[in-house]
Each structure stands twice: as C-alpha cells, then as structure tokens.
Amino acid sequence: MRLTIESLIHGGRGLARADGVVFVPFVIPGETVEAEIVEKRKGYAVARLEQVLEPSPRRVEPPCPHFGTCGGCQWQHIAYDAQVEFKEAILRESLRRIGKLDPPFLQPLAGEPYGYRRRASFQVGPDGTTGFFGAHSHTLVPVERCILLDAPLNALLSALASQREPLRGLKTVEAASGEEGILLGLYGDPPKRATLEALMAALPGVAGVVHVRSGEFAGAPSVTLPHGDTALTVGAGWFFQANTGVPDRLVAGAAAALEPLVGTAGRDAYAG
C-alpha cells in the first residue's frame, strides 16, 4: 500500500494512516512509501517498508552495513541534525499527551553520532559466535565491528570472533571500556577459572573478566571511568551511561541552573 509518513514515534518508527494508524520502520516524516502490512493489532497495524517512493531531503545512506538487519539502530537513515530534532519532537509530544505538560525547552545536548559508546552487550550463539540480536527477534546477527562503539570495544568485538570455543555455554558478554582497560561481564554457564584467564590473555585491552552470577573473576574486578572532575568505579553487571561525554554536560548544566537555589530544599525525582 502507498503511505505518507506523518511523524515519528518513540523507537523511530513512522506513523501513517490508512483505515487506521500504521507504523512503518526506517522512514522520515513527509516521505511517500510503499509498505506491506505484516501485523494487525487492536487500534493499529505494523508494516514492512518495501520502497521509498518520494524520499525526504534529510535521508542519508546508512553508514553501517548491518543497518536494518541488526536490531541495535533505528535512525541511521536520517541525517544526525534531523535525528536530534525528531527526538525532541517525540519528547514534546509525549509530555503533552501523557503528562499534560508543555514546558520550555533548552537547546538539546548532542554528542558525537558514532564512536561514543563505552558500554556494550554482545550476544553469544550456541557455537560461540558473537554479535547482536536482529530487529524484533532473538536471531543472532554476527558483527565484528559496530560504528557506535569506541575503539577499544571495537577491537574487542573483532577479537571475540576468534574465541568461539571459550565462549560456548555463555549467553551474553557485557563490556565496559574503562581507564585501565576493558572489563568483561559473562552471563551463562559458569566457566572454569582457566577459561577466564585464557580469555583475558587472548583478548586485547582486557583488564578483567568476571562471571557475574558466580562472582569468579580473573584480573581486575572493576574499572574506572572519568566523570567530570571525579571518576566512577564500575563493576561487571553495573549500569552506567554508555555515552560518558553527554552526561557530564548535563550535570554541568543542572549545577549551573540550580546555583541560585543553593541553601533551599529540593527534590530529585527520576523515572527510568
């Protein structure tokens, strides 16, 4: 069917209308596309993009060869400045629709579009192959380079391809890129300590390897990350923002905005 994309929603899918709401991935507002309905639910339908008939001037060639197959990215077909605008529009609409709020907005903080991630989770297949899950599935897409990762994590991801045997029995390998090196957190069947030591020796830039459930480890059990004027200590399985540059700017902005209120009471309210 022929559709005209009206807007984008959370997750990057486009919203169109044809006898009801239709959601289409990998599109841009204003585009005319050919799409096929693949799923119907109460109140909306989901379609697969077949062809872009009238492309937006903000459409670009996705730089990653896995885009559209790997489930990690949904926005690479859109110029980065336009991505920031569309995400702000999605946030504004959500605040109005759900929270009944229309607050003033400051200039969005945007970092580098690629090479910024210092944390990643790699899925492991039954044969020890590593990669990411495909879009909306648990099908493993083998990947040896991800353009979102920083250089140490990309070197690790490439090296994991040669370590299939030690990775058998694992489900997920989490990696945090710290100042001392990379910390690996392993999920799945507990490996022998010799396997942990072998992985640490074979993989570039690894400071420590930890089996998260058992707590068994080789090397360092944690690494540190710069955070403004301080540093964060990060252990295996711990959460931290993968893009460490932007949170520093957020903290600085919040501190500047709150400076006139020093000495008064406040509330830190956060919903994840």
Secondary structure, 3 states (H helix, E strand, C coil): CEEECCEECCCCCEEEECCCEEEECCCCCCCEEEEEEEEEECCEEEEEEEEEEECCCCECCCCCCCECCECCCCCCCECHHHHHHHHHHHHHHHHHHHHCCCCCCCCCCCCCCCCCECEEEEEECCCCCEEEEECCCCCEEECCCCCCECHHHHHHHHHHCCCHHHHCCEEEEEEEECCCCEEEEEEECCCCHHHHHHHHHHCCCEEEEEECCCCCEEECCEEEEEECCEEEEEECCCCCCCECHHHHHHHHHHHHHHHHHCCCCCCCCCCC
